[in-house]
Amino acid sequence: MNVRRSQARISRHSGLSIPFHPHRARTRVVRLGLTAGLMALFLVPAVGSGWLQGMAQSPKLPPEVVRVPDAIDQSKINDHQAEKQNFDAANAARKKEIADDSSKLLKLATDLKAEVDKTNKDTLSLSVIRKADAIEKLAHNVKEKMKLSIGPN
């Protein structure tokens, strides 16, 4: 009954007497939806990528910044990398020497303390003075190695 009423409304308002078929109307809506979906599927990426390219344009850089490095530049880059590796290796060796010297300092300090504990308060032996001198020299060397940093200027 609703179908007949809607058919009557269409014919009254439009002046056309086209019969209303609900199945055809549903088919038209489905076709229209599919067409719109396919258009969106193909047009949105094309429009979107163009829009994104327009939005994300990189600033114009001078040609000397953008150019590809030639053989001389490539050799400079390689030399710089080799130099950096050498500096890293020298720094690692320096750190190892500092660690070794620090362990020697600890051993000498404990030996000195043990010898000082053996002597009485009025006398110091010659070996105690020599050990104290060795500790002082080694501590000075460790301090200088810690100040020294090997690296590119």
C-alpha positions as CSV (number, residue, x, y, z in Angstrom):
1,M,0.0,0.0,0.0
2,N,2.9,2.4,0.7
3,V,4.2,1.8,-2.8
4,R,1.0,2.9,-4.4
5,R,0.9,6.0,-2.3
6,S,4.5,7.0,-3.2
7,Q,3.6,6.3,-6.9
8,A,0.7,8.6,-6.6
9,R,2.8,11.3,-5.1
10,I,5.4,11.1,-7.9
11,S,2.8,11.3,-10.6
12,R,1.0,14.1,-8.9
13,H,4.0,16.3,-8.3
14,S,6.0,15.7,-11.4
15,G,3.3,15.4,-13.9
16,L,4.8,12.2,-15.2
17,S,3.1,8.9,-14.9
18,I,6.2,6.7,-14.5
19,P,5.5,3.6,-12.6
20,F,7.6,3.2,-9.4
21,H,9.6,0.0,-9.1
22,P,11.4,-0.4,-5.7
23,H,13.8,-2.9,-7.1
24,R,15.0,-0.6,-9.9
25,A,15.4,2.3,-7.4
26,R,17.6,0.1,-5.1
27,T,19.6,-1.0,-8.1
28,R,20.2,2.6,-9.1
29,V,21.3,3.5,-5.6
30,V,23.7,0.6,-5.6
31,R,25.1,1.5,-9.0
32,L,25.5,5.1,-8.0
33,G,27.3,4.0,-4.8
34,L,29.6,1.7,-6.7
35,T,30.4,4.4,-9.2
36,A,31.1,6.9,-6.5
37,G,33.3,4.4,-4.7
38,L,35.3,3.5,-7.7
39,M,35.8,7.2,-8.6
40,A,36.9,7.8,-5.0
41,L,39.3,4.8,-5.2
42,F,41.0,6.1,-8.3
43,L,40.8,9.9,-7.9
44,V,41.5,10.4,-4.2
45,P,45.1,9.0,-4.4
46,A,45.9,10.9,-7.5
47,V,44.5,14.2,-6.1
48,G,46.0,13.5,-2.7
49,S,49.5,12.8,-3.9
50,G,49.5,15.9,-6.0
51,W,48.2,17.8,-3.0
52,L,50.9,16.3,-0.7
53,Q,53.6,17.1,-3.2
54,G,52.5,20.7,-3.3
55,M,52.4,20.8,0.5
56,A,55.7,19.1,1.1
57,Q,57.9,20.8,-1.5
58,S,61.5,20.9,-0.2
59,P,63.2,24.3,-0.2
60,K,65.4,25.1,-3.1
61,L,69.0,24.2,-2.2
62,P,72.1,25.5,-4.0
63,P,73.6,23.1,-6.5
64,E,76.8,22.7,-4.5
65,V,74.8,21.2,-1.6
66,V,72.7,18.9,-3.8
67,R,75.5,17.6,-6.1
68,V,76.8,14.1,-6.0
69,P,80.3,13.8,-4.5
70,D,83.0,13.2,-7.1
71,A,86.1,11.0,-6.6
72,I,88.0,13.7,-4.7
73,D,85.1,14.3,-2.3
74,Q,84.7,10.5,-1.9
75,S,88.4,10.1,-1.0
76,K,88.1,12.9,1.5
77,I,85.1,11.2,3.1
78,N,86.9,7.9,3.2
79,D,90.0,9.6,4.7
80,H,87.8,11.3,7.4
81,Q,86.2,7.9,8.3
82,A,89.6,6.2,8.5
83,E,90.9,9.1,10.6
84,K,87.9,8.8,13.0
85,Q,88.5,5.1,13.3
86,N,92.1,5.7,14.2
87,F,91.1,8.3,16.8
88,D,88.6,5.9,18.3
89,A,91.2,3.1,18.4
90,A,93.8,5.5,20.1
91,N,91.2,6.6,22.6
92,A,90.3,3.0,23.4
93,A,94.1,2.2,23.9
94,R,94.4,5.3,26.2
95,K,91.5,4.2,28.3
96,K,93.0,0.7,28.7
97,E,96.3,2.2,29.7
98,I,94.6,4.4,32.3
99,A,92.7,1.3,33.7
100,D,96.0,-0.7,33.9
101,D,97.9,2.1,35.6
102,S,95.0,2.6,38.0
103,S,95.2,-1.0,39.0
104,K,99.0,-0.7,39.5
105,L,98.4,2.4,41.6
106,L,96.0,0.5,43.8
107,K,98.5,-2.4,44.2
108,L,101.4,0.0,45.0
109,A,99.2,1.9,47.5
110,T,98.2,-1.2,49.4
111,D,101.8,-2.4,49.4
112,L,102.9,1.0,50.8
113,K,100.3,0.9,53.5
114,A,101.3,-2.6,54.5
115,E,105.0,-1.5,54.8
116,V,104.2,1.7,56.6
117,D,102.1,-0.3,59.1
118,K,105.2,-2.5,59.7
119,T,107.5,0.4,60.5
120,N,107.5,2.3,63.8
121,K,106.5,5.9,63.9
122,D,110.0,7.4,64.0
123,T,111.7,5.6,61.1
124,L,110.8,5.2,57.5
125,S,112.7,2.7,55.3
126,L,114.2,3.5,51.9
127,S,111.8,1.1,50.2
128,V,108.8,3.1,51.6
129,I,110.1,6.3,50.2
130,R,110.8,4.6,46.8
131,K,107.3,3.2,46.7
132,A,105.8,6.6,47.5
133,D,107.8,8.2,44.7
134,A,106.7,5.5,42.2
135,I,103.1,6.1,43.3
136,E,103.5,9.8,42.8
137,K,105.0,9.4,39.3
138,L,102.3,6.9,38.3
139,A,99.5,9.1,39.6
140,H,100.9,12.0,37.6
141,N,101.0,9.9,34.4
142,V,97.4,8.8,35.0
143,K,96.3,12.4,35.5
144,E,98.1,13.5,32.3
145,K,96.5,10.6,30.3
146,M,93.1,11.5,31.6
147,K,93.6,15.1,30.4
148,L,94.7,14.0,27.0
149,S,91.9,13.4,24.5
150,I,92.8,12.2,21.1
151,G,90.4,13.4,18.4
152,P,90.1,15.4,15.2
153,N,90.5,19.2,15.6
